[in-house]
Amino acid sequence: MYNLFIYIYLLGVAIASLFNPKVKRMWRGERRAFDILRSKVDPQAHYIWFHAASLGEFEQGRPLIELIRRRFPAYRILLTFFSPSGYEVRKDYEGADIICYLPLDTICNARRFLRLVRPEMAFFIKYEFWYNYLHILKHRGIPTYSVSSIFREGQVFFKWYGRGYGKVLNCFTRFFVQNDQSRLLLSRIGITNVDVVGDTRFDRVLQIKHEAHHLPLVETFKQDRQVFIAGSSWAPDEDIFIRFFDKHRDWKLIIAPHVIGEDHLQQILSKLNRKAVRYTRATLDEVRDADCLLIDCFGLLSSIYQYGEVAYVGGGFGVGIHNVLEAAVWKMPVIFGPNNKRFHEAQGLLAARGGFEITDYTSFETIMQRFIDDQSSLHEAGIRAETFVNDLAGATEKIFHHIFVSQS
């Protein structure tokens, strides 16, 4: 049944590639993967294979990739992606020796792929459970690990109709899961080769903080004023915080929208009733006199957070919030919308009282007014956010120790 579905999916992707540029890139990338492998794989080298569905999963796996490279430089790293949003952004990542799409999970592709690469071990990040690849890895005796995985009651593995597909979980040498609930769910179906180590994303955001860039333009904009930073915002988010800061002009505002398209940027500018400048078009003199700084380019947000007092992370009024940890690590409270229940790190931040959920303008106003009126409340919330991140770091070292130290 699984393989029938894969071939139906393959046909669907082929048809969709005729009309959708993103699908077309993925379709072409998967077809080119074997050419890349044939030209780049060194038959004499020893490969470790990491697979990440997309950019977010890659960021979870990245600390482990880089730790292995530092301590065992003789290993070569093969990195594969499923989604164009991961591959296109990280295809030039210097931490891997070979980067390509993962060919679709047919039996033929899986055999061909593993015959070419011959990995000595494989890592699948978070939600990746490719039936044919995993069964052939197990058949060949290749140690295979699930990293930063998280399991929920509603997943197919724990339903009566998912028992057949659920056998794929027996292919893993070990699971390194984020929480104890995942361990308990797996134990219910007889999977006991599990360690609760936490989420490697906490290690990654600490790494990002350490590597943050100094941004003279943003520093000039801030001067000695308090700054509210909205990261990965969408229109519903912007309608709330722009309205508030139109009335509280003693604070400055930085907006880094999730969609950096000209239409959206102009929409934001039309809502602002204070002097605003765009990052890529502003001079130092212009930002010094501005009240609002609109970030109209990618790649700066994680460094921009260092200049803020309060962060807002968007997406909570849509499909789900974006990365709250990149803001929390900078010792400031993080505000976000109501669609956060599926996000383990957001729930933890709420429980630690370093994160704050809003449902509308009134709830946002209540939280912000408390921070404005009581600076000690603002400071304490920032400490709680930073402590939450620091306390949950260390998953990467735990995984590395189990595989490369305790098993040696």
N, C-alpha and C positions, 0 to 999 in steps of 0.2 A: 504493500500500500504506500509506504514512504517513497519508494523509488518511482512509483507511478505518479505520485504528486510532484516529485522533482522534475520529471519529464514534462508534465503539464505546465509547471512553473517555467521551465526552460522555454517552452513554446510561447508562453505569455510574455516573457522578457524579450524574446526575439521580435515579437509583434510590437510591443510597446516601444522598443528602441527606434522604430521608424517614426515615432511621433514625439518622444520625450528625450531631450538632450542629455539629462542626467542618466536615464536608463541606457541610452546609447553609449555613453562613456563607460558605464559598468560592463555592458555587453562586449564592447571592444576590448576593454581591459582584461576581462576574463579569458577572452580568446587569445590575447597576446601573452598571457602569463607563462605558457609553456615555452614560447620563444625566449622570453627573458630568462627563465630557469636554465634552458639549454645553453644559452650564451654566457651565463654568469656563475653557475654552480661549479665549484672546483671539486672534482671527484676525490681529491686527497684531503679535503678539509673536513672539519667536524662541525656540524650545524646544529643550532638550537632554533626551533621554529616557534615563533609567536604569532598567534592569530587574534586580530581585533576586528569586530564588526565595523566600527566607525571611529571617529575621532575621540569621542568620550572614553571608549574602551581602551584605545591606544594610550591615552593619558593615564589610565589606571595601570596599564602594563609597563609604561615607560620607566618608572623607578626600578623595577626588577631587571629590565633589559640593561639599563645603565650600570646597575650594581654588578651584574654578571660580567659585563664588558670590562669593568675596572678590575675585578678580582680574577677573572679567567679570560684574559685577552686572546688566548689561543682559539677560543670558540668563535665561529662565524654566526652571525644572527640573520635569520630569514624572517622578514615581517610581511604578513599578508593582511589584506583588508577585504571586506565584503562590499562596503559602501564607497561611492565616489567622494562623499564628504570627508572620509578618512584618508583615502589614497591621494586625492588631489592636493590636500593640504600638506601631507607628510611624505610624499613620494621622494623628496630629497633629504629626508631625515638622516643625519650622519651617524646615528647610533646603530644603524642596521647595515649589513653588507649587501643584502638583496631585498628589494621591496617590490611587491606586485599584488595584483588581485588574487583572491583564492578562486580557482576554477570551481564551477558549481558542483555540488556534492553528488555526482553520479559515481557508481562503482568504478567505471572505466577511468574517470578523471582522478579519483582518489588513488587508485593503483599507480597510474602514470605519474602523478605528482610525487608520491612517496618513493617511487623507484628513482626519480631524478634527484631528489633532495637527500634522501636517506638520513633524516634527522636523528640525532642521538637522544633528544627529548623534545616534547612539545608542550606549549602552554596555550590554553584557550581562556580568553579574558571574559569574565562575567557571565553572559548569557549564551555562549556559543556551544551548540550541541549538534555537530554535523555527524549524522548517523554512520555514513559509509567511511568517512575519514577516520572516525574514532574506532570503529570496529577493525579496520585494517591496521591502525596503529597498535591496537591491542594484540592482534594476530601476529604482528611482527615483534612483539615484546618491547616496544618503545615506550618508556615512561612518559605518561601524559597527565598534565595537571590542569585543574580548573582554578583560576585565580580570581579573587575578589567576587566570587559568585554569591548570589543571594537567591533564596528560594521562598516562594509564597504558596499558601494553601491552594490558590486557584490555578496553579500551573498544571499542565497536562500530565506531568509525571505522577501526580497524586490523585488522579481520577481513574475510575475503573476502565474507561475506554482508552487510557493512555499507557496501559501496562506494557504493551508491545514496544512502543517507542521508548518507554522508560528504561528499557534494558540498555539503552545507550549510556546510562549513568555508570553501569558496571565496567565500562571501558576505561574509566579514569583511574590512574594509580593513586591519586589523592585529591581531595577537595580542600581548598583553603577558602573558607566561607567568611562572610562579613559578620554574621551574628548567630546567636545560639538558637534562634527560631529555625534557621536554615538547617542546622545540625539535627535538631529534633525531627523536622520533616523528613530529612533523608533517612534517619534511623527507622522511621515508620515503614519504609519500603526496603529495609535491610541494608542500607548503605551506611557503613560505619567508619570508613577510611577518611575521616573528616577532622580538620583542625579549624577552630574558630580563631582567626588571626586579625579580623578587622578589614578595613578597606584601604587599599594602597593609595587611594586618592588623597588621603590625609598626608602621606609622605610626599606626594607630588606637589601639593600646594605649598608645603614648607620649602621644597626645592625651588618652586617658582618664586617664592618670596625672597629666597637667598639670591636668585638670579635677576631680581627686578632691576629695571633700568631707571636711571635718573632722568627725569623729563623736565628740562628747564622751562619750557613753555607752560606746563601745568604748575610748576612751582611759582612762576611769576604770576600766574592767574590767581593762585591761592593767597599769596602774600600772608597776612596775619589773620585772615578770615576763616570762619568755619565753613566747611564744604560738605554738601550732600552729593553723593555719587550714585547715579542710577545706571546700573550695568545690565546689558542685554534686555533693554526695555522694549515693550510693544505699546501700541496706541492706548489700550485701556489703562496701562500703568502710567503712561505719560499724562493722561487726562487727570489723574489723581494728584501726582506730586507737583506738576506744573501749577495747578490751581492753588496748592498750598503755598508754594514759594513765591507766587505772585504777591502774596500778602506779607511774607516774611523776608524782607529784602536785606536783612542783616546777614543772611546766609548766601553763599554762592552755590551754584548748581552746575554739576558736570553730568551730561547725558551721553552715554555710549549705547546707542540703540542696537538691537539685535539685527535688524535689517538696515544695511547702509546703502539704501537706494535714494536717488535724488528726490523722488516723490515723497518718500517718508521723511527725509531730512527737511524738505520744504514744509511739510505738514507740521513738524515739530517747531520750526522757526515761526510759523504763523500763529502758534498757540502761545508763544512766549511774549510777555509784555515788558520784558527787561532787556537790557543790551546784551546781545548774544553774538558770539563769533564761532566760526568753524575752525577746527584744529589745523587742518591742512592749508588754510588760507589766511591765518592770523599772524601778525607780527607780535613781538614782545610788548610793544607799546599798546597794541590793541587789546591783548588779553589782560593787561594790567588794569585797564579801565572797564572791562566787561564784567557782567554779573553771571552770565551763563556761557559755558564752553561746550560746544557740540562736537563730539568725536566722530569724524566722518571718514575713518579708516580702521582697518583691522589690526589686531596684534598688540594693542596698548593697554587694554583694560586691566589685566592683572598687575601691571606696574602703576596704573593710575590710582588704584585703590589705596596706595600708601599715603595719598594726600587728603584722605577724607576723614570725617568724623562719624558719619552715618552712611550706610550703604543700603541701596534698594536693589534687589535682584528680580528682574522681570520674568514674565512667562506664567505667573501664577493665576492670571485670568484667562489663560489659554490652555495649551496642551500640557503645560507643566513648567515649573520653575527651572532656571538655569543654575549654574554653579555658585552655590552660596559659600563654599569653603574658601574660594579665592579672595572673597571679601573678609570673611570672619578671621582669617589668619592675620589680618592687619590690625587686630585689636579694636574692632568697632562693631556695634550692633548691626544686624542685618534684618531688613524688613522685606517681606514677600507676600504674594497673594495666596488665595485659598487652595489652589490646586497644587498641594505639596505633600499629600498623604502617601504617595508612592515613593517618596524620596527620603531614604533612610537618614541621610546626613541632615536634612532640613528638620526632620522630626527630632533628631538628637539635639540640634541647635535650639529648637523650641523648648525641649525639656531642660536644657542647661540655662535657659533664660538669657541666651545671647542672640536668639532669633525671635522675630515678632511677626505674627500673621495678621494681615488686614483683609477685610472683605469689601470695603467701600471707602469713600472719602472720609467719612466720620471716624472710622477706626484708625485710619492713617493719621488724621489730625490729632486724635487723642494721644497716640504714641509719640509723635513728633513734638507736640506741645509739652509733654512731660520731659522729654530730653532737653528742650529749650529752657524750660523753667527750672530744671534741676540738673545742673551739670554733673553732680556726683552720680546721679542715676545713669546718665549717659556714659560716664567713665566706667562704672561698675559693669554695665551691660557689655561694654567692649572687652573688659578683662574676661568676663565669662565666655564670650565668643572665642577669644584667643585660646583660653585654657581648654575649651572643648576640643579644638583642633589639636593642640599639643598633646593632650592626654590620650588621643586615639591614634596617634602616629605610631609607626613601628612595624606595621604588617609586612613590609618588604623584607626587613631583616629576619623576621620569623620564618617567612617562606624560604628565603635563601638558606638559613641555618638548617631547616629540616631537610632540604634536598641535597645540599652540598657539604654539610658539616656532619649532622647527626647520622646520615646514611653512609658516610665514608668509613 
